[in-house]
Amino acid sequence: MPPTSAPARSAHWLWPPLLLLGVVTATLAWLFIALLSGRQAGWMAVLVALELGFMLRLGNLRGGLLRVALTLLGTVLVALAANWGIASAYLGGSLGLDPWESALRMGPFMAFTLVQLANGVAEWLWLGVALVIGWWIAR
């Protein structure tokens, strides 16, 4: 009797939880490294783009426009969330608030102003490099 082959099951549903896991862990890692070092740690954007690209690849999301868009959007989202968290931690620390309380009370204008003051040319260059690397990894 010839062996029968079972159809291979594809697990295309794995990429959303892996993307969420990558976004959350990358944001927390960037936040902790920046707060421990006392710097913005703009180089973390490159690691975020690599992590998200590889997480989507690991989650069996096919290469193409969707994977590139999710990697780039996730990288920008993590950069925004991490910078918001860094600004709220520094502002909340001086006001006697916990970082999460300060993050909820800080408005977008205040966050935008603090992020502009804290980030220099190097951080914007790192974000640009991260977007190029994220595009290359995710394609």
Kinemage of the C-alpha trace (Angstrom):
@kinemage 1
@onewidth
@group {chain A} dominant
@subgroup {mainchain}
@vectorlist {calphas} color= white
{ca met a 1} P 0.000 0.000 0.000
{ca pro a 2} L 1.570 3.345 -1.019
{ca pro a 3} L 2.009 5.937 1.690
{ca thr a 4} L -0.429 8.781 1.511
{ca ser a 5} L 0.772 12.245 2.118
{ca ala a 6} L -1.246 14.549 4.263
{ca pro a 7} L -1.620 18.095 2.964
{ca ala a 8} L 0.732 20.469 4.680
{ca arg a 9} L -1.071 22.806 7.030
{ca ser a 10} L -0.094 26.370 6.679
{ca ala a 11} L -0.135 28.551 9.732
{ca his a 12} L -0.827 31.940 8.178
{ca trp a 13} L -2.666 33.079 11.296
{ca leu a 14} L 0.533 33.272 13.362
{ca trp a 15} L 1.721 36.675 12.173
{ca pro a 16} L -0.765 38.935 14.071
{ca pro a 17} L 0.172 37.676 17.558
{ca leu a 18} L 3.852 37.649 16.633
{ca leu a 19} L 3.599 41.212 15.334
{ca leu a 20} L 1.890 42.308 18.549
{ca leu a 21} L 4.531 40.521 20.624
{ca gly a 22} L 7.288 42.180 18.613
{ca val a 23} L 5.791 45.665 18.987
{ca val a 24} L 5.289 45.319 22.742
{ca thr a 25} L 8.716 43.816 23.489
{ca ala a 26} L 10.522 46.282 21.236
{ca thr a 27} L 8.777 49.247 22.856
{ca leu a 28} L 9.585 48.038 26.354
{ca ala a 29} L 13.193 47.238 25.451
{ca trp a 30} L 13.702 50.663 23.858
{ca leu a 31} L 12.117 52.359 26.854
{ca phe a 32} L 14.229 50.480 29.407
{ca ile a 33} L 17.488 50.966 27.496
{ca ala a 34} L 16.827 54.680 27.055
{ca leu a 35} L 15.900 55.214 30.682
{ca leu a 36} L 18.845 53.206 31.987
{ca ser a 37} L 21.367 54.894 29.704
{ca gly a 38} L 19.949 58.420 30.015
{ca arg a 39} L 19.962 58.796 26.207
{ca gln a 40} L 17.294 58.503 23.530
{ca ala a 41} L 18.838 55.316 22.046
{ca gly a 42} L 17.810 56.067 18.477
{ca trp a 43} L 19.825 53.080 17.260
{ca met a 44} L 17.101 50.873 18.718
{ca ala a 45} L 14.954 51.724 15.681
{ca val a 46} L 17.187 49.499 13.556
{ca leu a 47} L 16.747 46.597 15.956
{ca val a 48} L 12.989 47.204 15.987
{ca ala a 49} L 12.805 47.057 12.190
{ca leu a 50} L 14.844 43.843 12.165
{ca glu a 51} L 12.724 42.275 14.887
{ca leu a 52} L 9.420 43.136 13.251
{ca gly a 53} L 10.563 41.999 9.824
{ca phe a 54} L 11.758 38.681 11.187
{ca met a 55} L 8.649 38.205 13.360
{ca leu a 56} L 6.400 38.641 10.327
{ca arg a 57} L 8.583 36.253 8.366
{ca leu a 58} L 8.444 33.772 11.242
{ca gly a 59} L 4.657 34.137 11.333
{ca asn a 60} L 4.460 32.984 7.682
{ca leu a 61} L 3.222 36.270 6.275
{ca arg a 62} L 4.060 36.264 2.591
{ca gly a 63} L 6.528 38.799 1.343
{ca gly a 64} L 5.137 41.768 -0.456
{ca leu a 65} L 3.481 45.075 0.142
{ca leu a 66} L 1.594 43.995 3.284
{ca arg a 67} L 4.689 42.726 5.075
{ca val a 68} L 6.688 45.819 4.101
{ca ala a 69} L 3.887 48.146 5.199
{ca leu a 70} L 3.415 46.365 8.528
{ca thr a 71} L 7.156 46.417 9.234
{ca leu a 72} L 7.513 50.115 8.439
{ca leu a 73} L 4.321 51.093 10.253
{ca gly a 74} L 5.303 49.004 13.267
{ca thr a 75} L 8.757 50.580 13.374
{ca val a 76} L 7.305 54.094 13.337
{ca leu a 77} L 4.673 53.110 15.915
{ca val a 78} L 7.304 51.685 18.269
{ca ala a 79} L 9.460 54.795 17.832
{ca leu a 80} L 6.501 57.021 18.704
{ca ala a 81} L 5.461 54.904 21.677
{ca ala a 82} L 9.005 54.660 23.023
{ca asn a 83} L 9.608 58.399 22.692
{ca trp a 84} L 6.257 59.118 24.346
{ca gly a 85} L 7.214 56.777 27.191
{ca ile a 86} L 10.671 58.322 27.596
{ca ala a 87} L 9.235 61.850 27.680
{ca ser a 88} L 6.511 60.868 30.129
{ca ala a 89} L 8.981 59.088 32.406
{ca tyr a 90} L 11.240 62.130 32.614
{ca leu a 91} L 8.358 64.555 33.008
{ca gly a 92} L 6.515 62.345 35.483
{ca gly a 93} L 9.661 61.807 37.524
{ca ser a 94} L 10.079 65.528 38.057
{ca leu a 95} L 6.399 65.895 38.987
{ca gly a 96} L 6.279 62.892 41.306
{ca leu a 97} L 4.105 60.793 38.994
{ca asp a 98} L 4.584 57.256 37.805
{ca pro a 99} L 5.528 56.977 34.117
{ca trp a 100} L 2.175 55.456 33.136
{ca glu a 101} L 0.255 58.185 34.990
{ca ser a 102} L 2.322 60.844 33.300
{ca ala a 103} L 1.853 59.172 29.898
{ca leu a 104} L -1.914 59.292 30.298
{ca arg a 105} L -1.944 62.932 31.418
{ca met a 106} L 0.559 64.287 28.926
{ca gly a 107} L -1.088 65.753 25.859
{ca pro a 108} L 0.130 65.370 22.287
{ca phe a 109} L 1.454 68.946 22.082
{ca met a 110} L 3.565 68.509 25.210
{ca ala a 111} L 4.826 65.116 24.033
{ca phe a 112} L 5.661 66.512 20.585
{ca thr a 113} L 7.583 69.392 22.124
{ca leu a 114} L 9.550 67.143 24.481
{ca val a 115} L 10.355 64.651 21.713
{ca gln a 116} L 11.568 67.471 19.463
{ca leu a 117} L 13.799 68.814 22.221
{ca ala a 118} L 15.235 65.411 23.126
{ca asn a 119} L 15.856 64.014 19.633
{ca gly a 120} L 18.661 65.327 17.510
{ca val a 121} L 19.761 64.680 13.963
{ca ala a 122} L 21.301 61.337 14.898
{ca glu a 123} L 18.010 59.895 16.127
{ca trp a 124} L 16.211 60.949 12.931
{ca leu a 125} L 19.011 59.405 10.864
{ca trp a 126} L 18.728 56.171 12.825
{ca leu a 127} L 14.993 56.107 12.130
{ca gly a 128} L 15.634 56.632 8.427
{ca val a 129} L 18.208 53.845 8.380
{ca ala a 130} L 15.748 51.621 10.246
{ca leu a 131} L 13.026 52.230 7.677
{ca val a 132} L 15.375 51.336 4.816
{ca ile a 133} L 16.532 48.178 6.608
{ca gly a 134} L 12.946 47.293 7.505
{ca trp a 135} L 11.915 47.648 3.873
{ca trp a 136} L 14.822 45.486 2.744
{ca ile a 137} L 14.170 42.754 5.339
{ca ala a 138} L 10.416 42.630 4.774
{ca arg a 139} L 10.305 42.560 0.995
